Amino acid sequence: MCKVVAVILTYNRKDLLKCALDAVYSQTRPCDSVIVVDNASQDGTSQMLMESHYPGLIGYVLSNNIGASGGFNAGFRLAYQHGADFVWMMDDDVIPDPDALQQLLEAENFLNDKKVDHSFLLSTAFTENKDVTNTPVLSVLKNRIGYGNWPEMAMHGLIPVQRATFVSILVHRSVLEQHGLPIASMFIWGEDYEYTLRVSQTMPGFLVGKSRVQHVRQRSGTLNIHNEENPVRIKFYRHHVRNRIFITRKYFSKIKLLQVVWGI
């Protein structure tokens, strides 16, 4: 049986983290190991982890807040070092349905049986109000006669995607071996987009319709500095702008880059 290591990245949200842990430990297909990467929280998260009774829980408390990018980089690396065949990555505000992991693994087996190459699997995310959130971008890869290939697996509830977030993503260790880790220096906002774009250049990821998670949002909608309600987050938008330009330059056309720069 394959070894699945769940990784939860957390920062100053111990109550949400406990909800996420309760959900991860209630899976119909149990994880083989669970790692929490604490990004130097100051709200008693480390104490809560030490006093918890989750079996086999491994907590890593970072000495400094190295951002989501650094935290995800550390999480993937730690899971790999612990012998994970698959890394199931998520943030502390992700609450998986009880069969979320089972559905991801069943999709993995189905795609392998069909000999469909794939780079990652992704749960379908909803807000507390049942609105779809964190929608990935469809894969642009073509089939052998030049058409978009995304409808091929639609009848099975599987949609090929390229750019996605780390809201319940399942990555095989071979992908880490081939493509490395998320870019830690991006700090926040964009490391997941860059990584999923990087690994899906020749084989898509797949959105799994039957694997569902709730993404507890602090605010509604996509990132937008004009609508930002949390003053602490305002200073981080410089990373968003920088990372967006970097990703566009690396993966898209000069025309697309000009559109992004013009729209900032």
Backbone as CSV, one residue per row, in Angstrom:
resi,resn,N_x,N_y,N_z,CA_x,CA_y,CA_z,C_x,C_y,C_z
1,MET,0.850,-1.198,0.000,0.000,0.000,0.000,0.882,1.242,0.000
2,CYS,0.458,2.263,-0.756,1.243,3.491,-0.839,1.182,4.260,0.488
3,LYS,2.247,5.001,0.764,2.328,5.794,1.983,1.917,7.226,1.673
4,VAL,0.855,7.690,2.322,0.360,9.049,2.137,0.688,9.866,3.382
5,VAL,1.397,10.964,3.166,1.711,11.884,4.257,0.940,13.179,4.024
6,ALA,0.063,13.501,4.954,-0.659,14.772,4.891,0.203,15.860,5.518
7,VAL,0.216,17.021,4.891,0.965,18.167,5.412,0.022,19.351,5.517
8,ILE,-0.025,19.950,6.700,-0.854,21.132,6.920,0.066,22.278,7.317
9,LEU,0.003,23.365,6.562,0.765,24.568,6.891,-0.115,25.493,7.712
10,THR,0.434,26.001,8.826,-0.380,26.835,9.708,0.391,28.061,10.167
11,TYR,-0.383,29.105,10.466,0.202,30.325,11.031,-0.880,31.075,11.808
12,ASN,-0.745,31.082,13.127,-1.598,31.871,14.016,-3.093,31.593,13.849
13,ARG,-3.441,30.334,13.590,-4.860,29.986,13.474,-5.092,28.628,14.117
14,LYS,-4.800,28.526,15.398,-4.838,27.220,16.054,-6.239,26.612,16.082
15,ASP,-7.275,27.460,16.161,-8.641,26.918,16.175,-8.990,26.301,14.821
16,LEU,-8.634,27.010,13.751,-8.853,26.452,12.419,-8.006,25.201,12.216
17,LEU,-6.775,25.254,12.687,-5.884,24.101,12.558,-6.488,22.870,13.213
18,LYS,-7.079,23.033,14.389,-7.691,21.883,15.057,-8.835,21.307,14.226
19,CYS,-9.624,22.177,13.593,-10.703,21.688,12.719,-10.124,20.914,11.544
20,ALA,-9.044,21.436,10.960,-8.413,20.753,9.836,-7.855,19.403,10.269
21,LEU,-7.211,19.363,11.423,-6.657,18.104,11.928,-7.759,17.090,12.219
22,ASP,-8.851,17.541,12.831,-9.967,16.631,13.109,-10.472,16.006,11.813
23,ALA,-10.548,16.828,10.741,-11.042,16.325,9.460,-10.046,15.365,8.818
24,VAL,-8.769,15.684,8.890,-7.740,14.814,8.305,-7.687,13.479,9.039
25,TYR,-7.850,13.508,10.351,-7.816,12.272,11.133,-9.133,11.494,11.075
26,SER,-10.129,12.031,10.390,-11.411,11.334,10.248,-11.600,10.759,8.852
27,GLN,-10.535,10.670,8.068,-10.647,10.195,6.694,-10.988,8.712,6.630
28,THR,-11.809,8.355,5.652,-12.153,6.952,5.442,-10.927,6.134,5.028
29,ARG,-9.983,6.784,4.363,-8.683,6.169,4.093,-7.682,6.944,4.942
30,PRO,-7.274,6.397,6.080,-6.399,7.146,6.986,-5.058,7.486,6.339
31,CYS,-4.523,8.633,6.717,-3.168,8.992,6.306,-2.176,8.122,7.071
32,ASP,-1.046,7.872,6.460,0.000,7.099,7.126,0.817,7.958,8.083
33,SER,0.796,9.249,7.847,1.490,10.181,8.718,0.913,11.563,8.477
34,VAL,0.935,12.407,9.507,0.447,13.780,9.388,1.523,14.719,9.944
35,ILE,1.889,15.693,9.123,2.896,16.677,9.513,2.244,18.054,9.543
36,VAL,2.459,18.782,10.624,2.051,20.185,10.703,3.308,21.042,10.664
37,VAL,3.359,21.953,9.706,4.452,22.916,9.628,3.925,24.232,10.189
38,ASP,4.445,24.618,11.345,4.013,25.839,12.030,4.971,26.966,11.667
39,ASN,4.440,27.960,10.970,5.257,29.056,10.450,5.514,30.116,11.531
40,ALA,6.073,29.657,12.671,6.436,30.542,13.786,5.218,31.275,14.348
41,SER,4.147,30.512,14.585,2.937,31.108,15.162,3.220,31.659,16.553
42,GLN,2.408,32.647,16.939,2.552,33.280,18.259,1.249,33.223,19.044
43,ASP,0.367,32.312,18.682,-0.951,32.246,19.322,-1.135,30.982,20.157
44,GLY,-0.036,30.306,20.478,-0.137,29.087,21.261,-0.318,27.833,20.438
45,THR,-0.091,27.925,19.134,-0.245,26.759,18.263,0.679,25.628,18.673
46,SER,1.946,25.932,18.929,2.907,24.882,19.279,2.511,24.184,20.571
47,GLN,1.990,24.934,21.532,1.539,24.342,22.787,0.340,23.426,22.546
48,MET,-0.572,23.879,21.690,-1.738,23.060,21.361,-1.311,21.749,20.720
49,LEU,-0.327,21.795,19.830,0.153,20.592,19.171,0.804,19.636,20.172
50,MET,1.582,20.185,21.099,2.256,19.336,22.095,1.259,18.653,23.019
51,GLU,0.147,19.317,23.306,-0.840,18.776,24.227,-1.915,17.938,23.528
52,SER,-1.882,17.886,22.199,-2.903,17.161,21.451,-2.667,15.656,21.543
53,HIS,-3.682,14.906,21.169,-3.603,13.446,21.248,-3.813,12.798,19.874
54,TYR,-3.454,13.523,18.828,-3.559,12.947,17.486,-2.447,11.908,17.308
55,PRO,-2.791,10.681,16.989,-1.767,9.632,16.890,-0.770,9.891,15.763
56,GLY,0.494,9.820,16.098,1.544,9.930,15.090,1.736,11.309,14.508
57,LEU,1.136,12.322,15.110,1.276,13.680,14.592,2.719,14.161,14.747
58,ILE,3.254,14.738,13.677,4.612,15.292,13.694,4.502,16.799,13.517
59,GLY,4.996,17.549,14.476,4.954,19.006,14.401,6.333,19.589,14.182
60,TYR,6.436,20.500,13.228,7.685,21.219,12.973,7.411,22.707,13.139
61,VAL,8.057,23.289,14.133,7.885,24.718,14.387,9.080,25.452,13.802
62,LEU,8.823,26.299,12.815,9.893,27.065,12.186,10.298,28.216,13.095
63,SER,11.564,28.564,13.072,12.067,29.619,13.962,11.629,31.002,13.522
64,ASN,11.335,31.166,12.227,10.862,32.430,11.693,9.722,32.169,10.720
65,ASN,8.888,33.195,10.541,7.830,33.096,9.537,8.461,33.288,8.162
66,ILE,8.538,32.224,7.397,9.168,32.287,6.080,8.122,32.330,4.971
67,GLY,6.902,32.699,5.341,5.838,32.851,4.357,5.247,31.521,3.940
68,ALA,4.130,31.603,3.234,3.491,30.385,2.744,4.414,29.623,1.803
69,SER,5.143,30.360,0.969,6.030,29.707,-0.001,7.108,28.895,0.701
70,GLY,7.747,29.508,1.696,8.764,28.785,2.450,8.177,27.636,3.240
71,GLY,6.962,27.849,3.779,6.319,26.794,4.543,5.939,25.598,3.689
72,PHE,5.411,25.849,2.496,5.070,24.744,1.594,6.329,24.042,1.097
73,ASN,7.371,24.811,0.841,8.650,24.221,0.451,9.127,23.255,1.533
74,ALA,9.074,23.703,2.794,9.498,22.854,3.909,8.587,21.644,4.061
75,GLY,7.274,21.841,3.875,6.330,20.745,4.044,6.529,19.627,3.044
76,PHE,6.675,19.974,1.771,6.938,18.956,0.759,8.253,18.237,1.040
77,ARG,9.263,18.993,1.416,10.578,18.394,1.668,10.518,17.430,2.852
78,LEU,9.846,17.835,3.928,9.752,16.985,5.111,8.980,15.698,4.812
79,ALA,7.875,15.819,4.070,7.098,14.626,3.721,7.931,13.679,2.862
80,TYR,8.673,14.231,1.937,9.541,13.403,1.088,10.575,12.682,1.941
81,GLN,11.172,13.401,2.888,12.181,12.799,3.755,11.593,11.727,4.665
82,HIS,10.293,11.822,4.940,9.618,10.808,5.750,9.111,9.639,4.905
83,GLY,9.543,9.579,3.658,9.238,8.426,2.828,7.884,8.424,2.163
84,ALA,7.271,9.606,2.004,5.943,9.662,1.401,5.972,9.195,-0.050
85,ASP,5.029,8.330,-0.406,4.772,8.051,-1.818,3.916,9.166,-2.408
86,PHE,2.992,9.685,-1.592,2.166,10.822,-1.973,2.188,11.846,-0.845
87,VAL,2.243,13.121,-1.235,2.100,14.217,-0.277,0.731,14.847,-0.497
88,TRP,-0.068,14.890,0.563,-1.389,15.521,0.523,-1.263,16.858,1.233
89,MET,-1.176,17.936,0.469,-0.834,19.250,1.004,-2.068,20.134,1.108
90,MET,-2.108,20.910,2.200,-3.207,21.857,2.380,-2.826,22.915,3.406
91,ASP,-3.607,23.987,3.430,-3.473,25.029,4.438,-4.316,24.671,5.656
92,ASP,-4.169,25.471,6.718,-4.900,25.181,7.946,-6.375,25.563,7.883
93,ASP,-6.801,26.223,6.794,-8.212,26.595,6.665,-8.947,25.697,5.673
94,VAL,-8.415,24.509,5.455,-9.030,23.538,4.552,-9.605,22.385,5.377
95,ILE,-10.894,22.128,5.205,-11.585,21.088,5.960,-12.056,20.019,4.967
96,PRO,-11.319,18.917,4.843,-11.696,17.898,3.857,-12.936,17.108,4.287
97,ASP,-13.773,16.750,3.307,-14.840,15.786,3.561,-14.210,14.454,3.982
98,PRO,-14.960,13.597,4.694,-14.369,12.353,5.207,-13.748,11.452,4.138
99,ASP,-14.271,11.486,2.914,-13.734,10.618,1.867,-12.878,11.371,0.847
100,ALA,-12.429,12.573,1.197,-11.668,13.398,0.239,-10.403,12.689,-0.228
101,LEU,-9.638,12.149,0.703,-8.409,11.455,0.328,-8.710,10.163,-0.425
102,GLN,-9.690,9.412,0.023,-10.057,8.172,-0.654,-10.416,8.436,-2.117
103,GLN,-11.158,9.511,-2.363,-11.555,9.832,-3.729,-10.348,10.240,-4.575
104,LEU,-9.391,10.930,-3.985,-8.171,11.276,-4.718,-7.399,10.016,-5.104
105,LEU,-7.281,9.091,-4.168,-6.527,7.863,-4.446,-7.261,6.961,-5.436
106,GLU,-8.592,6.941,-5.376,-9.341,6.171,-6.366,-9.161,6.772,-7.763
107,ALA,-9.117,8.094,-7.844,-8.844,8.745,-9.127,-7.437,8.418,-9.607
108,GLU,-6.495,8.387,-8.696,-5.113,8.011,-9.042,-5.074,6.607,-9.645
109,ASN,-5.740,5.671,-9.006,-5.762,4.289,-9.516,-6.473,4.205,-10.866
110,PHE,-7.557,4.942,-11.016,-8.305,4.930,-12.273,-7.445,5.458,-13.419
111,LEU,-6.769,6.580,-13.197,-5.934,7.160,-14.244,-4.761,6.242,-14.581
112,ASN,-4.204,5.601,-13.571,-3.122,4.649,-13.834,-3.617,3.460,-14.654
113,ASP,-4.807,2.962,-14.321,-5.377,1.838,-15.080,-5.622,2.225,-16.544
114,LYS,-6.008,3.483,-16.756,-6.273,3.973,-18.108,-4.994,4.432,-18.812
115,LYS,-3.873,4.357,-18.085,-2.578,4.801,-18.620,-2.617,6.266,-19.048
116,VAL,-3.245,7.094,-18.197,-3.309,8.533,-18.424,-2.251,9.209,-17.552
117,ASP,-1.254,9.800,-18.175,-0.206,10.486,-17.426,-0.784,11.712,-16.728
118,HIS,-0.333,11.972,-15.525,-0.823,13.120,-14.765,0.229,13.543,-13.753
119,SER,0.189,14.812,-13.389,1.220,15.368,-12.506,0.755,15.582,-11.070
120,PHE,-0.534,15.816,-10.866,-1.075,15.982,-9.518,-2.581,15.787,-9.574
121,LEU,-3.180,15.605,-8.406,-4.637,15.517,-8.278,-5.104,16.580,-7.297
122,LEU,-6.287,17.096,-7.545,-6.765,18.248,-6.803,-8.203,18.029,-6.361
123,SER,-8.488,18.363,-5.101,-9.869,18.308,-4.628,-10.657,19.510,-5.137
124,THR,-11.968,19.367,-5.183,-12.854,20.475,-5.530,-13.181,21.240,-4.255
125,ALA,-12.954,22.547,-4.278,-13.076,23.357,-3.059,-14.336,24.214,-3.090
126,PHE,-14.965,24.318,-1.918,-16.165,25.134,-1.752,-16.007,25.992,-0.496
127,THR,-16.686,27.142,-0.482,-16.711,27.971,0.714,-17.745,27.422,1.696
128,GLU,-17.827,28.074,2.844,-18.832,27.682,3.833,-20.246,27.834,3.282
129,ASN,-20.407,28.751,2.293,-21.729,29.003,1.700,-21.968,28.166,0.447
130,LYS,-21.115,27.152,0.238,-21.259,26.204,-0.878,-20.912,26.812,-2.242
131,ASP,-20.226,27.961,-2.245,-19.758,28.531,-3.503,-18.439,27.881,-3.894
132,VAL,-18.284,27.616,-5.182,-17.005,27.085,-5.660,-15.917,28.120,-5.450
133,THR,-14.759,27.675,-5.005,-13.628,28.581,-4.785,-12.341,27.901,-5.240
134,ASN,-11.291,28.676,-5.372,-9.983,28.160,-5.800,-10.092,27.337,-7.087
135,THR,-10.845,27.860,-8.053,-11.037,27.152,-9.313,-9.723,27.085,-10.089
136,PRO,-9.272,25.899,-10.461,-8.041,25.791,-11.246,-8.286,26.174,-12.698
137,VAL,-7.193,26.336,-13.443,-7.271,26.688,-14.859,-7.162,25.419,-15.698
138,LEU,-8.035,25.295,-16.691,-8.020,24.125,-17.553,-6.667,23.948,-18.238
139,SER,-6.276,22.699,-18.429,-5.054,22.388,-19.160,-5.207,22.814,-20.623
140,VAL,-4.118,23.335,-21.177,-4.127,23.733,-22.594,-3.468,22.679,-23.475
141,LEU,-3.096,21.551,-22.903,-2.463,20.500,-23.697,-3.450,19.932,-24.708
142,LYS,-2.951,19.586,-25.873,-3.790,19.088,-26.964,-3.688,17.569,-27.077
143,ASN,-4.719,16.980,-27.695,-4.636,15.555,-28.003,-3.888,15.362,-29.329
144,ARG,-3.796,14.142,-29.791,-2.941,13.869,-30.953,-3.483,14.428,-32.257
145,ILE,-4.744,14.867,-32.261,-5.263,15.489,-33.477,-5.459,16.993,-33.297
146,GLY,-4.861,17.536,-32.235,-4.793,18.982,-32.087,-5.918,19.656,-31.346
147,TYR,-6.791,18.888,-30.705,-7.895,19.477,-29.953,-7.597,19.477,-28.449
148,GLY,-8.220,20.429,-27.764,-8.117,20.447,-26.318,-8.609,19.144,-25.731
149,ASN,-7.864,18.623,-24.773,-8.121,17.259,-24.303,-9.008,17.200,-23.057
150,TRP,-9.483,18.380,-22.590,-10.134,18.390,-21.282,-11.432,17.583,-21.194
151,PRO,-12.215,17.389,-22.289,-13.465,16.621,-22.112,-13.273,15.117,-21.936
152,GLU,-12.069,14.604,-22.189,-11.881,13.153,-22.261,-12.345,12.422,-21.006
153,MET,-12.036,12.956,-19.835,-12.352,12.277,-18.578,-13.526,12.915,-17.842
154,ALA,-14.227,13.840,-18.510,-15.308,14.564,-17.830,-16.400,13.624,-17.333
155,MET,-16.696,12.568,-18.106,-17.749,11.639,-17.691,-17.385,10.886,-16.412
156,HIS,-16.112,10.887,-16.081,-15.655,10.230,-14.850,-15.432,11.235,-13.709
157,GLY,-15.819,12.481,-13.936,-15.649,13.503,-12.908,-14.225,13.983,-12.753
158,LEU,-13.426,13.853,-13.813,-12.026,14.252,-13.787,-11.778,15.277,-14.893
159,ILE,-11.210,16.425,-14.525,-10.966,17.494,-15.488,-9.473,17.840,-15.469
160,PRO,-8.787,17.793,-16.631,-7.363,18.126,-16.656,-7.135,19.622,-16.464
161,VAL,-6.208,19.962,-15.582,-5.945,21.356,-15.232,-4.443,21.610,-15.248
162,GLN,-4.098,22.897,-15.235,-2.683,23.241,-15.147,-2.410,24.086,-13.899
163,ARG,-2.880,25.315,-13.860,-2.592,26.191,-12.722,-3.601,25.957,-11.605
164,ALA,-3.107,25.741,-10.389,-3.989,25.423,-9.271,-3.370,25.907,-7.971
165,THR,-4.132,25.808,-6.890,-3.629,26.178,-5.566,-3.345,24.924,-4.748
166,PHE,-2.721,25.117,-3.600,-2.421,24.002,-2.706,-3.559,23.769,-1.718
167,VAL,-4.788,23.883,-2.190,-5.957,23.576,-1.366,-6.322,22.120,-1.618
168,SER,-5.731,21.230,-0.838,-5.928,19.786,-0.979,-5.425,19.294,-2.325
169,ILE,-4.114,19.228,-2.452,-3.462,18.733,-3.660,-2.656,17.484,-3.298
170,LEU,-2.706,16.486,-4.160,-1.993,15.225,-3.948,-0.896,15.116,-5.002
171,VAL,0.347,15.003,-4.533,1.512,14.992,-5.424,2.338,13.740,-5.146
172,HIS,2.676,13.010,-6.197,3.503,11.816,-6.068,4.970,12.213,-5.877
173,ARG,5.718,11.395,-5.156,7.116,11.722,-4.870,7.951,11.810,-6.147
174,SER,7.555,11.075,-7.197,8.300,11.143,-8.455,8.238,12.536,-9.068
175,VAL,7.134,13.256,-8.844,7.006,14.627,-9.340,7.979,15.537,-8.595
176,LEU,8.117,15.324,-7.284,9.084,16.099,-6.503,10.504,15.793,-6.954
177,GLU,10.771,14.539,-7.248,12.107,14.157,-7.713,12.430,14.793,-9.053
178,GLN,11.449,14.896,-9.922,11.693,15.426,-11.261,11.690,16.949,-11.297
179,HIS,10.782,17.568,-10.524,10.573,19.011,-10.659,11.005,19.820,-9.434
180,GLY,11.401,19.170,-8.372,11.827,19.913,-7.200,10.670,20.416,-6.362
181,LEU,10.908,21.516,-5.639,9.977,22.030,-4.644,9.440,23.400,-5.048
182,PRO,8.387,23.863,-4.386,7.946,25.248,-4.596,9.075,26.229,-4.275
183,ILE,9.030,27.394,-4.897,10.081,28.402,-4.726,9.860,29.139,-3.414
184,ALA,10.736,28.891,-2.450,10.566,29.459,-1.115,10.646,30.983,-1.117
185,SER,11.469,31.556,-1.980,11.698,33.005,-1.969,10.503,33.814,-2.472
186,MET,9.483,33.156,-3.021,8.291,33.894,-3.443,7.521,34.435,-2.238
187,PHE,7.734,33.863,-1.084,7.196,34.246,0.228,5.689,33.984,0.337
188,ILE,4.879,34.621,-0.473,3.435,34.420,-0.368,2.776,34.758,-1.700
189,TRP,1.712,34.018,-2.034,0.864,34.274,-3.191,1.574,34.021,-4.522
190,GLY,1.376,32.848,-5.037,1.883,32.533,-6.362,2.755,31.302,-6.421
191,GLU,3.268,30.862,-5.270,4.151,29.692,-5.279,3.409,28.435,-5.743
192,ASP,2.123,28.342,-5.397,1.335,27.180,-5.832,1.027,27.256,-7.323
193,TYR,0.702,28.451,-7.821,0.473,28.615,-9.257,1.730,28.264,-10.047
194,GLU,2.868,28.794,-9.597,4.109,28.520,-10.316,4.429,27.037,-10.308
195,TYR,4.264,26.399,-9.163,4.636,24.991,-9.064,3.740,24.106,-9.926
196,THR,2.433,24.346,-9.868,1.534,23.508,-10.655,1.722,23.757,-12.157
197,LEU,2.024,24.989,-12.541,2.363,25.254,-13.936,3.638,24.522,-14.337
198,ARG,4.604,24.517,-13.455,5.894,23.884,-13.735,5.740,22.386,-13.973
199,VAL,4.950,21.729,-13.141,4.878,20.268,-13.229,3.875,19.789,-14.269
200,SER,3.040,20.700,-14.795,1.994,20.283,-15.736,2.294,20.691,-17.180
201,GLN,3.548,20.998,-17.475,3.892,21.421,-18.830,3.697,20.305,-19.856
202,THR,3.964,19.071,-19.459,3.838,17.957,-20.413,2.747,16.965,-20.028
203,MET,2.298,16.983,-18.782,1.179,16.127,-18.388,0.343,16.891,-17.368
204,PRO,-0.973,16.909,-17.544,-1.821,17.768,-16.725,-1.991,17.240,-15.308
205,GLY,-2.445,18.122,-14.435,-3.045,17.679,-13.194,-4.512,17.378,-13.464
206,PHE,-5.201,16.815,-12.473,-6.633,16.538,-12.648,-7.418,17.012,-11.427
207,LEU,-8.476,17.765,-11.702,-9.451,18.113,-10.675,-10.383,16.928,-10.497
208,VAL,-10.541,16.482,-9.239,-11.356,15.306,-8.930,-12.681,15.777,-8.339
209,GLY,-13.756,15.611,-9.110,-15.046,16.138,-8.693,-15.583,15.529,-7.413
210,LYS,-15.278,14.259,-7.168,-15.828,13.572,-5.993,-15.036,13.846,-4.717
211,SER,-13.857,14.408,-4.849,-13.066,14.766,-3.669,-13.370,16.221,-3.333
212,ARG,-13.991,16.441,-2.187,-14.484,17.776,-1.847,-13.894,18.248,-0.520
213,VAL,-13.568,19.534,-0.480,-13.091,20.156,0.753,-13.787,21.497,0.917
214,GLN,-13.871,21.924,2.163,-14.352,23.270,2.463,-13.146,24.158,2.719
215,HIS,-13.096,25.281,2.004,-12.028,26.254,2.225,-12.628,27.421,2.990
216,VAL,-12.288,27.527,4.256,-12.849,28.554,5.127,-12.180,29.876,4.789
217,ARG,-12.904,30.786,4.163,-12.320,32.030,3.686,-12.487,33.133,4.722
218,GLN,-11.405,33.915,4.936,-11.515,35.083,5.807,-12.281,36.210,5.117
219,ARG,-12.264,36.187,3.800,-13.012,37.159,3.022,-13.394,36.489,1.707
220,SER,-14.349,37.069,1.014,-14.826,36.477,-0.230,-14.037,37.003,-1.420
221,GLY,-13.969,36.197,-2.459,-13.416,36.651,-3.718,-11.925,36.414,-3.863
222,THR,-11.427,36.766,-5.053,-10.019,36.595,-5.372,-9.199,37.732,-4.775
223,LEU,-7.874,37.599,-4.853,-6.990,38.620,-4.310,-7.182,39.946,-5.033
224,ASN,-7.412,41.000,-4.262,-7.583,42.334,-4.831,-7.278,43.354,-3.742
225,ILE,-6.240,44.129,-3.939,-5.824,45.083,-2.911,-6.899,46.135,-2.656
226,HIS,-7.701,46.436,-3.678,-8.739,47.465,-3.524,-9.858,46.996,-2.596
227,ASN,-10.047,45.686,-2.485,-11.109,45.151,-1.632,-10.572,44.561,-0.334
228,GLU,-9.280,44.673,-0.111,-8.669,44.055,1.060,-9.174,44.703,2.348
229,GLU,-9.615,43.868,3.281,-10.163,44.346,4.539,-9.206,44.174,5.705
230,ASN,-8.134,43.409,5.500,-7.170,43.148,6.561,-5.938,44.020,6.351
231,PRO,-5.722,45.043,7.187,-4.594,45.956,6.967,-3.235,45.277,7.055
232,VAL,-3.153,44.166,7.782,-1.883,43.453,7.902,-1.448,42.879,6.561
233,ARG,-2.427,42.541,5.730,-2.122,41.893,4.451,-1.722,42.879,3.356
234,ILE,-1.983,44.160,3.540,-1.716,45.143,2.497,-0.252,45.098,2.053
235,LYS,0.670,45.016,3.005,2.090,45.061,2.653,2.527,43.842,1.844
236,PHE,1.753,42.764,1.904,2.140,41.555,1.188,1.789,41.608,-0.297
237,TYR,1.005,42.583,-0.719,0.609,42.643,-2.123,1.786,42.935,-3.050
238,ARG,2.870,43.468,-2.517,4.057,43.653,-3.356,4.588,42.299,-3.818
239,HIS,4.455,41.261,-2.960,4.848,39.917,-3.368,3.911,39.396,-4.457
240,HIS,2.640,39.701,-4.313,1.660,39.261,-5.308,1.990,39.831,-6.684
241,VAL,2.308,41.121,-6.730,2.641,41.770,-7.998,3.937,41.201,-8.565
242,ARG,4.964,41.130,-7.735,6.252,40.603,-8.196,6.119,39.174,-8.706
243,ASN,5.431,38.322,-7.944,5.309,36.911,-8.317,4.464,36.721,-9.575
244,ARG,3.452,37.558,-9.713,2.605,37.447,-10.910,3.406,37.788,-12.168
245,ILE,4.233,38.823,-12.075,5.067,39.195,-13.218,6.074,38.085,-13.512
246,PHE,6.678,37.534,-12.469,7.652,36.450,-12.646,7.018,35.244,-13.338
247,ILE,5.851,34.827,-12.880,5.168,33.661,-13.453,4.799,33.917,-14.918
248,THR,4.297,35.112,-15.192,3.890,35.432,-16.561,5.095,35.444,-17.493
249,ARG,6.204,36.014,-17.055,7.415,36.031,-17.884,7.922,34.619,-18.151
250,LYS,7.794,33.747,-17.157,8.349,32.396,-17.272,7.494,31.483,-18.141
251,TYR,6.163,31.628,-18.080,5.298,30.630,-18.695,4.417,31.148,-19.836
252,PHE,4.345,32.469,-20.006,3.404,32.991,-20.984,4.092,33.935,-21.972
253,SER,3.322,34.458,-22.900,3.866,35.280,-23.971,4.168,36.704,-23.494
254,LYS,4.931,37.434,-24.340,5.229,38.839,-24.035,3.962,39.684,-24.057
255,ILE,3.027,39.318,-24.930,1.762,40.044,-24.979,1.007,39.877,-23.661
256,LYS,0.989,38.656,-23.142,0.338,38.408,-21.853,1.029,39.183,-20.739
257,LEU,2.354,39.266,-20.785,3.107,40.013,-19.782,2.723,41.488,-19.821
258,LEU,2.627,42.051,-21.019,2.226,43.454,-21.147,0.823,43.677,-20.591
259,GLN,-0.064,42.723,-20.826,-1.437,42.836,-20.299,-1.436,42.834,-18.776
260,VAL,-0.596,41.958,-18.199,-0.519,41.879,-16.733,0.042,43.169,-16.156
261,VAL,1.143,43.643,-16.737,1.770,44.864,-16.239,0.813,46.055,-16.380
262,TRP,0.121,46.119,-17.516,-0.818,47.215,-17.753,-1.975,47.183,-16.743
263,GLY,-2.368,45.973,-16.348,-3.513,45.851,-15.461,-3.191,46.025,-13.992
264,ILE,-1.913,46.084,-13.640,-1.532,46.206,-12.231,-1.794,47.634,-11.721
